[in-house]
Structures are given as C-alpha cells and as structure tokens.
Amino acid sequence: MNRRLSAVLSLAALLALPALAQQKDKTPSAGQPPQMSAEDKAMMEAFERMGRVGENHRLLESTAGEWNAKATMWMKPGAPPVESPGSMSMRPLYGGRYFHGIYKGEMMGTPFEGAAMTGYDNLTGKFWNTWVDSMSTGIAYMTGSYDAASKSITYTGEWPDPMNPGTMVKVREVYRIGEADRHVMEMYELRGGKEFKSMEIVYTRKK
C-alpha cells in the first residue's frame, strides 16, 4: 500500500476513536474523549502541515482563469517555427491545493487537447506538474522550484522519445508568471548533448 495512503487511513482511524469510545460507553462519566498520545498528536500535526495551503500555492493562483494561447513549436534545432492558436482553462481544486488546466488547440494541423495538473508539495518542497494529451497514451511528470528574481518556475524531467522507443529525452520547462495577464511557457529538450528550445506558449488572459 502507498505510504501516504496508509498514513491517511491511520489518521482516519485515529479521528474515529472518540466516536467509537462514546458508542461503547454510555455511562455519564464517558463525556470526554480519550486523551491522545504524543504520537497521535504528532501525526495530526504532520497531516496539518502536509495539507496546509501556503504562499507557494497562492503563487499558483495567478495561473487560474481563462487564457488565449499562441503556441510556437520547433521540431528540431534550426527548423522553421510552426505557430498555432489555442486556449487554456485553469481551475483551482480542493481549496487551491491543486490547479487543473484544459488546453485546446491544434497540433500539426489537427485538433489537439491536453490536461495539466499543477501543485506544490509541502513534503518535498517542490512544485510539480503533470501532462496528458490526445496525441499520446502516457503521462509526463516534472518537478521544479520558483525563482523570485525572474518570477518563474523551472521544472525538469524526462519524457519518452517517440522517434526512438525505449529512450528518454531530458526536458526543462520555464513558466514565467511575472505579469498578471500574460504568462509565458518555454520548453527545452536535450538532444545530442545540446539543449534547444522546442516550444513556447504565450498566454494572455481573456477579458
């Protein structure tokens, strides 16, 4: 069983103890729930820290809303750019702990749709991003950190190379959120030992 799920179930059992105790003991002296041990208190405090919405989650609030998108792609270094319009709808989930986005546009002249999930993990101290779309059957996962000077989050990860099955491509994404109504996403790939810019999406907030 996943360690986090196991811990969640343990906490749920812990929280249920007072109710169970009262059901079993209906005497007048049974008005108070049993005292929690130091270990039980530490567990509850750990879960509170894990689920706390902090400044890094509020930083992601700027991505929420409806956006027009202009995507530019380079298939390989030196190749001419290919541009296509699109849109992104980004919504907060579970009190702003996560942000779910639906992208719609075109890819190589055909309709294209993708879904992103973004958040900040209090336990690892990292931002994270996942991506699935209508042109693949896998999931991309990246983690990153925020740089206050450039007002950007830089994610790193690796994706399967569709042109070379069984191999992975290292990727770097820079998401610039310096302006309230204009964000820029830049994607870089490492191929042949050299990094090149493979995609840029400029988001402008719909009025």
SVG drawing of the C-alpha trace seen along z (x, -y; Angstrom):
<svg xmlns="http://www.w3.org/2000/svg" viewBox="-25 -42 52 44">
<polyline fill="none" stroke="black" stroke-width="0.4" points="0.0,0.0 1.2,-3.5 2.8,-5.0 0.8,-8.3 -2.5,-6.4 -1.6,-4.2 -0.9,-7.2 -4.2,-8.8 -6.1,-5.7 -4.3,-5.6 -5.3,-9.2 -8.9,-8.5 -8.9,-5.6 -7.4,-7.9 -10.1,-10.6 -12.8,-7.9 -11.6,-6.8 -13.6,-9.3 -16.9,-8.5 -16.3,-4.8 -15.4,-5.2 -18.7,-7.1 -20.7,-4.4 -19.2,-1.7 -19.5,-3.6 -22.8,-5.3 -22.2,-5.9 -22.5,-9.6 -18.7,-9.7 -17.9,-8.9 -18.5,-12.5 -14.8,-13.2 -12.9,-11.6 -9.8,-9.6 -6.6,-11.5 -4.4,-11.4 -0.9,-10.2 2.1,-12.3 2.5,-10.1 -1.2,-10.7 -0.8,-14.5 2.4,-14.4 0.6,-12.5 -2.2,-15.1 0.3,-18.0 2.2,-16.3 -1.0,-15.9 -2.0,-19.5 1.4,-20.7 1.1,-18.4 -2.2,-19.8 -1.6,-23.4 -2.2,-26.0 0.8,-28.3 2.5,-31.0 3.6,-28.7 0.0,-27.5 -1.1,-31.2 1.7,-31.8 -0.1,-29.4 -3.4,-31.3 -2.1,-33.7 -2.4,-30.8 -6.2,-30.4 -8.7,-31.7 -9.4,-31.7 -6.5,-32.3 -5.8,-32.7 -2.8,-30.9 -0.3,-31.3 1.9,-28.2 5.1,-28.1 7.0,-24.9 10.4,-23.9 10.6,-20.3 14.4,-20.3 17.2,-22.8 17.2,-25.3 13.8,-24.2 11.3,-26.9 8.7,-27.6 5.2,-26.4 2.5,-28.5 -1.0,-27.6 -3.7,-29.3 -5.3,-27.7 -6.9,-28.3 -6.3,-27.2 -8.9,-27.0 -7.3,-26.7 -9.3,-25.9 -8.3,-25.5 -9.1,-22.3 -9.5,-21.4 -9.1,-24.9 -6.3,-26.0 -4.0,-23.0 -4.0,-22.0 -4.7,-23.6 -6.3,-21.7 -6.0,-23.0 -7.6,-22.0 -5.8,-23.1 -7.5,-23.1 -5.8,-24.0 -4.1,-22.4 -1.0,-20.3 0.4,-19.8 -2.9,-20.9 -5.1,-18.6 -7.3,-19.2 -5.4,-18.8 -6.4,-18.7 -4.4,-18.3 -4.8,-18.3 -2.4,-19.6 -2.3,-19.3 0.0,-21.6 0.7,-22.0 3.2,-22.4 4.1,-19.5 4.7,-20.6 6.6,-17.4 9.1,-17.5 9.3,-21.3 8.9,-21.1 6.4,-22.4 5.2,-19.6 3.4,-19.4 1.7,-16.5 0.5,-16.5 -1.6,-14.1 -2.9,-14.8 -4.8,-13.5 -1.6,-12.7 -0.1,-10.2 -1.0,-7.5 1.4,-8.2 1.8,-10.9 4.6,-13.4 5.8,-14.4 8.2,-17.2 9.2,-18.9 10.7,-22.4 11.5,-25.4 10.5,-29.1 13.0,-31.9 11.7,-35.1 14.2,-37.3 12.9,-36.1 9.3,-35.3 9.4,-32.0 9.1,-28.3 11.7,-26.0 10.6,-22.3 12.8,-19.4 12.0,-15.9 12.3,-13.4 9.8,-12.1 9.9,-9.0 11.2,-9.8 8.6,-8.8 11.2,-8.7 13.4,-6.3 11.3,-3.9 12.9,-2.9 14.9,-6.1 14.1,-9.2 14.6,-12.9 15.6,-15.3 13.3,-18.3 13.3,-21.7 10.2,-23.9 10.3,-27.6 7.0,-29.1 7.2,-32.9 4.4,-34.5 5.9,-38.0 2.8,-39.6 -0.8,-39.2 -2.4,-38.9 0.5,-37.5 2.4,-34.2 5.0,-32.5 5.9,-28.8 9.2,-27.8 10.1,-24.2 13.7,-23.0 14.9,-19.5 18.3,-18.0 19.2,-16.1 22.7,-15.1 24.2,-16.6 22.8,-20.1 19.7,-21.8 17.3,-23.5 14.1,-25.4 11.3,-23.2 8.2,-25.1 6.9,-28.4 3.3,-29.2 2.3,-32.8 -0.8,-33.0 -2.9,-36.2 -5.8,-36.4 -9.2,-36.7 -11.0,-39.9"/>
</svg>
